[in-house]
Amino acid sequence: MSVFEIGMLVCFGASWPFALYKTWRSKTSAGKSLRFLVLVFVGYVSGVIHKLLYSRDPVVFLYALNGAMVFGDLLLSLKYRTRRVQPAR
């Protein structure tokens, strides 16, 4: 377990709740890249698998938590991908 790995996961993890909230509130996925979200999700899944197979430590929880938030953002983006932002009147 590395303090730098923990720091990276905490910093990345701090941004996902804001992204989730923005997608949920705006009900649109405008400006979101589904490819990016899928790649980030696959990265977190790979981190969980690595931790479970080769380096069991509590950091696996941070990988799983971040992965769950990215997956949630991905699902919301898929749900709202056909919606467009209505212009202000």
Buried (B, 14 or more C-beta within 10 A) or exposed (E): EEEEBBEEBEEBBEEBEEBBEBBEEBEBBEEBEEEEBEEBBEBBBEBBEEBEEEEEEEBBEBBBBBBEBBBBBBEBBEEBEEEEEEEEE
